[in-house]
Amino acid sequence: MCSKAVNNALVKVPFVATVKPNIQESTYEITLKPGAGFDPDVLSKVVSGAGFSVSGLKAVVQFNGVKIANDEHVFNNGLYMHFVNVTPQQLQGEKTITFIDKNVVSAKAFKKYAKLTAMKCYETGAMAGCCSKPAGATNNRVIHVTI
């Protein structure tokens, strides 16, 4: 069963605490180990390495009073995140975020989200003129997410 192969690959990732597959929607909800940091690109590579493509990726992430708004960038848990298609709010506690980068959504979904932002970083996944590298960021990767 493909979900078992993907699940077995994901649970071996050092920063993954739990994995909940949703077979009907072809998505996996990933809970991260506290303080371990994470890299969604690693998750995508692990799934691809198991012989499958990623059509959705969600993660439960801890937030501590992080203010978000549509098309704003925030630095949280070691990642520089660009929120797309969200209302202004303050995130507190565990929240499930949906990754919407090219390597973790279908081409159709990627095009849908691309219409919701004019920022160049969504197309490339790398910091562009719309981004400024925050203190603590170790690379130029921008992770695109929604709630």
N, C-alpha and C positions, 0 to 999 in steps of 0.2 A: 504494500500500500504506500503510495507516494507520501501521504501526510506523515507516516511513521518514519520514513527515510529523512524527510526534512526536519521533523521533530528531533530525531536522534542527532542530526548534525547541529541543530541550534542549541540543544542543551549542553553541548561540549564547548560552546563559546564561553571563555572565562568570566565575562561580565553578565551572563544571563542567569537569572534565578529560576524563572519558570517560563514555560511556553504553553499557550492555549491556542490550539488550531481551531479554525472555523472552516470546516471542509466545504460547506455550501457557498461561502463567499471567497474561498481560497485566500484567507488571511490568517495571520498568526499574531496573537497578542503576546508581547514579550515583556516580562517583568524583570527589571534589572537588579543586580545585587547592590545594596546600599554602598555608596562611596566608591564603587568599582569603575565609574565612568563607562562610556559606551561609544560604539562606532557603528552606526547603521550600515555603512558601506561594508563592514565585515560581515554583518548579518546577510546582506545581499549576496556577497561572494560565497558564503557558506551554503546558502540555498542553491545557487548556481552550481557550486561544486558537487552538490548532491544530485545534479542532473535536472534541476527544475528551474523555472523562472519565477520571479517574484511579481505578484499582482497586487500586493497590499502588505503594508507593514505598520503595525501599531506598537507603541511602547507605553508602559506606565512609568511616568517620570515624576520625581519629587520636585516640587516648586516651593519656594519660601518667599511669598509676597512679590512675585515677579509680575510686573505690569506688562501687558501685551495689547497690541492693537493691530489692525489690518496693515500689512506691508511694513511692519516694524521688525527690526532685528533685536534679539536679546541674547545675552551670553548666560548659559545655565548648564550646570553639570559638565563643564568642560567643552560644551558645544556652542557654536554660534548658530542660532536658529532664526529663520525668517518665517514669521507667521503670515499665512495667506488665508483669506476668507474667514476672518474671525471678527468678533465684536470687541471693543475695548473692555478689558477686565483685568482683575488681579488674580493670579493663580496661586493658590495656597494648598499645600499637601499633595497627595498623589493625584495625577491627572493622566488620562489616556490621550496621547497625541498620535496623530496619523501622519506618517511621512509621505510626502508627495513629490519626491525627487524622481527624475527620469528612470533611475535604476530600480525603483520599488513600486511603480504604478504602471498600469497599461498605457499605451500610447494615447488612447482616447482620454483617459483621466488626466494625463500630463497636459494635453492640449486644452482641456477644460480649465485646469488651474492656471495655465499660461495666460488665458484670457482675463484672469482676475488680478494680474499684476503686470506692471510695465517694467519692473526691475530686471536688469540684465542677469543678475546672479541666479535667477530661477532657471534660465536657459543653460547656464554653464555649471552651476553648483559651486562656483568659486567666487570669492569676493570681487566685487566690481565697483564702479563709481558710487553705487548706492550704499556701499558698506564701508565701515571703518573698523580696522582690526582692534578688537578690545584687548585690554590687558589680560593676560593669561591664555589667550588663544595661541595654539602651537602651530597652526597651519592656516591656509586660506580657504578651507572648506566651509561652505554655508549649507546647513541642513534646512530644508524647507518642510514645514509642518503646518497642520491645521488641527483644530479641535472638533 
